[in-house]
Amino acid sequence: MSINRYLKELYANRFDPSQQRAKNVLWKVLVRDYLQQYIKIDSAVLDIGGGYCEFLNHVQAASKHLIDLNPDAKLFANADIEIFNINILKVDHDDLIATRYDVIFISNFFEHLASKEELFKVLEFCFDHLVLGGSLLIIQPNFKYSMKEYYDFIDHQLPITHLSLVEALRAVNFEIDVLIPQFLPFSTKGRPSAPWMLRLYLRLPILWRFLGGQMFIRATKR
């Protein structure tokens, strides 16, 4: 089975249509109530690995771009999103991706990498493709606070904590502006499960310490 076929089957089976719709509604809240504050509306934004476009479809930006191996990504993307079905780990794509971005967003991606070497390749790609002063926004399962559930998904490979990821980011010369070790729950199938609950949750950071299994990091190229 090819990697593209594998990805298509894997993610099609992970969430049924009703779960996918519910997840999309939660992403709309997350973007508008929290993530948008880090993104100016005149920004060029790149999402790496966001094949369902739950982030890009809702964020306000001047231009929006997606890198994802899943060939079905185009089925979920709004018309204003440019899609690159490429593997950034394999070859140099500077000729194809000439743009330098103001913001790069990565959510639930690093745990799928096979090694620390691959992680550094992705971080170096992000650093090289950001403008000076540009930001990398990361939402990522934190192994320190989600170790019991971390490997419940067959495609999770690389365990990462907020401490190890900060080390890696600094090694690539990023500066850390925001570090929240416990932010969102580990899975969208867990709590909070309704839009109003997520809005309340985002306004009450004290709850993050009890329910947060994913980290949030904002790192800047300076």
C-alpha positions, 0 to 999 in steps of 0.5 A: 500500500502506498503512503498516500493510500495508507493516509487516506484509509487511516484518516477516513476511518479515524473519524466518522462524518458526524465526528468530523463535523463536530471537530470542525465546529470546535476548531472554529471556536479554537481559531476565533477565540484563541489562535487568531490573536497570534495572526494578523489578517494581512499575514501569509499563513502556512499549515503543515499537515492540516489535511482537513483544513480545520484551521485554515478554513476558519483563520483570517489571513491574506493568503493561506497555504497547506502542505499535506500528503493526503490527496483528499485534502483538496476536498476539505479546503476552501477555494482560497487555500493553495495546496501542496501535496508534497513530503517536506522530508524528502527533497528541497522544495524551494523552487515550488514553495518560494513564499516566505510566510509570516506564520506557520501552524503545526498541529498534531504532526510531530508525533507522527515523525519517525525520528528526532532527525525528521523533527529537526528537518521539519523545524529547519524547514519552518525556520527557513520559510518564515520571514524575519519576525515570523512565528511558528505556532504549535499545538502538540500532544505533550508526552509528559501529560498524555503518556497513557493515551499517547500510543492509542493511535497507530501512527504515533511514533515520536514521544515529545514533551514541552521541554524536549521540543523547546530544546529542539526549537532553540537549537534551530535558533527559534526564540520561545515567546509563549509556552503552555505545557498543558493547553488542550485535552489530548483528544478531540474525542474527550472534553470539552466536547461542545462549542460552549464548553470549549469557549468556557475552557479557553477562558479559564486557564486554571482548567488546563492544568487538570485537562490539558494533554497538549502543549501550545508554543509560539516560537519566533524567528529573530 
